[in-house]
Amino acid sequence: MDTDTQGPLTPSPSNPSPSSPSPSTPSPSKPRRICPWANLPKPYVVEPTQAHIHTIIALHGQGSNGPSFAMELLERRRSSCNATLVDHFPECKWVFPSCTNRFSWFFRWYFREWFEMVSTADPTDHEDLQTEGLRESVTYILGIIREEALVIHSRNIVLLGFSQGCATAVHAVLAGGKQLGGFIGLSGWMPFRQQLVQEAEESAEGLCLSDYYARFLRLCDVGRREAETAALTPALLVHHADDDVVNVELGEQMRDALLAINVNVSFEKFASGGHWVAGGDGIDVIVRFLLHEAWS
C-alpha cells in the first residue's frame, strides 16, 4: 500500500525507511546532480478493454511506485456493487508514473518521493526545500498530459493523486494551462497553499495563474488566457477523519484554497478509512464524480 511517513522522517543507515536506497545506491555524502527523470522506467499503463475515450493519470504516494499503486487502486478496491474501476470504465486508459529516488538535503538520505519534504504532520516545515522537486515533478507530469492530449481531448483526461501524489497533482492541474476533465485528490494537501491564497486575496482582478507559476515554479510556457482555463477543471477531494498521516484539516485547507481561486471543488469526508481510499463508498464517490462531473 502507498504510505507516506507520519510526522518527521527519521531514517538511519541501520534502520532505513522503505524508500531508502539499496546498498548499491551512491553514498548520500556525494549525491549526483543529474536530471531526476533521466533513468525512470516508462509509466505503468493499464490499457482500456474497449475503444479508448478517457485517460486517468494516477500519482502514487511517497515511498511507492506506479505498479504498486495500480494494484491497490484497480485490483484491491471495489465499489459497493463489487466492481473495480476498470469494470466501471472499460474505455479508460490508466497511466501510473513512478517518481524518482530523490536525495534529501535535509536528512542526507534518499527517498522515493515527488519532492523533498520534512513532515506530513506539518507540510510547511522547511517548505522552501519542496520547490525544486515540485518544479521537476510538475514538468514531468505535464509532459505526460501533453502526450495523452495528442490522442484524446484534454477534457477527457483526469489527473488523480494520492497523498504526496495529490500534493503534486494539484499544482500540475493549475499550472498546466489546459482544462482537464477533472482532478481527484485522495488523502492529500496543497503545498504553498498560504502563498496561493494570499496572492488571490491581494489581487484586485483575481489571481493570474500563469504569473503565479512563472514566479513560483518558473514555468513560463503558458499564457494568461490559457492558464485561466486550468481553473475550470472540476475537483474532487476525498479524505478520512481518522487519517493519522495527513490530517483531514490539511485536505479541508486545500479545498478552501481551491475555492479561493474559483475552482469547482467537492469535498468528501468519511469517518474512517485511515490514510487511503476505502472500498465501497470511497470508490463510489470517484465513480459518481467521473460520470457526472468530469465526463458528463
Disulfide bonds with the S-S distance in Angstrom:
none
